[in-house]
Structure formats: C-alpha cells, structure tokens
C-alpha cells in the first residue's frame, strides 16, 4: 500500500511548467496541466538523468531536454520508444499536493 506524502502546495505549481522535487530519496517531476497535477519520476529512462521537469511540454507530452525522448504524462508511455515513465498517484487535499510513495524506496530504473 502506498503512503501519501505532501510534496508541495498547489500555488507553487504553474500551468504547463514542470517542477522538480526530491521526496524520500526519489526525484519527482510535477506538472499542472489543465488543472490536473501529474507526478512522474524526474529521471529520463534513456540516460537516467534527472531533467524531465525541465523538458518542453506540449499538451501532456513531455520532451526530455537532453536527447528529445518524448513521453505522455497521462499514460507514462514513450511516444518514440518502448520505455515508459514511473507515474505516481496524486491527491490534492486543500492546497496540499500529496503523492503516493511506494513502500520500497528504490528508483524504478535501478
């Protein structure tokens, strides 16, 4: 069972922009898109670099700024490869943005 942890306040997030956070040893990227908060691991599975929060966003498609790999934040699936992103469940409780952290604390790509 996942444990929901407060990551930030909703007022910190900006529409269409990525925000990086470190939570319980994990690198997370949060995106506010059309009023919905998406949470993914901020590590691109291509080169294992924590840069996805800095990527260019078009709709729900994030483009890694290092090598151009693209992922759909709604599904976690890669647009141009067979990899996928680790997604996290998000709950907004008032102004608090809560993210479900798995019980194991190991990054998905280890």
Secondary structure as the mmCIF struct_conf table of DSSP 4:
data_model
#
loop_
_struct_conf.conf_type_id
_struct_conf.id
_struct_conf.beg_label_comp_id
_struct_conf.beg_label_asym_id
_struct_conf.beg_label_seq_id
_struct_conf.end_label_comp_id
_struct_conf.end_label_asym_id
_struct_conf.end_label_seq_id
STRN STRN1 UNK A 3 UNK A 9
HELX_RH_3T_P HELX_RH_3T_P1 UNK A 10 UNK A 12
STRN STRN2 UNK A 15 UNK A 15
TURN_TY1_P TURN_TY1_P1 UNK A 16 UNK A 16
STRN STRN3 UNK A 18 UNK A 23
TURN_TY1_P TURN_TY1_P2 UNK A 24 UNK A 25
STRN STRN4 UNK A 26 UNK A 33
TURN_TY1_P TURN_TY1_P3 UNK A 34 UNK A 35
STRN STRN5 UNK A 36 UNK A 41
BEND BEND1 UNK A 42 UNK A 42
STRN STRN6 UNK A 43 UNK A 44
TURN_TY1_P TURN_TY1_P4 UNK A 45 UNK A 48
STRN STRN7 UNK A 49 UNK A 50
HELX_RH_3T_P HELX_RH_3T_P2 UNK A 52 UNK A 54
BEND BEND2 UNK A 55 UNK A 55
STRN STRN8 UNK A 56 UNK A 58
TURN_TY1_P TURN_TY1_P5 UNK A 59 UNK A 60
STRN STRN9 UNK A 61 UNK A 63
TURN_TY1_P TURN_TY1_P6 UNK A 65 UNK A 67
STRN STRN10 UNK A 70 UNK A 72
TURN_TY1_P TURN_TY1_P7 UNK A 73 UNK A 75
STRN STRN11 UNK A 77 UNK A 78
BEND BEND3 UNK A 79 UNK A 82
STRN STRN12 UNK A 84 UNK A 84
STRN STRN13 UNK A 87 UNK A 88
STRN STRN14 UNK A 90 UNK A 93
TURN_TY1_P TURN_TY1_P8 UNK A 94 UNK A 95
STRN STRN15 UNK A 96 UNK A 101
HELX_LH_PP_P HELX_LH_PP_P1 UNK A 102 UNK A 102
BEND BEND4 UNK A 103 UNK A 104
TURN_TY1_P TURN_TY1_P9 UNK A 108 UNK A 109
#
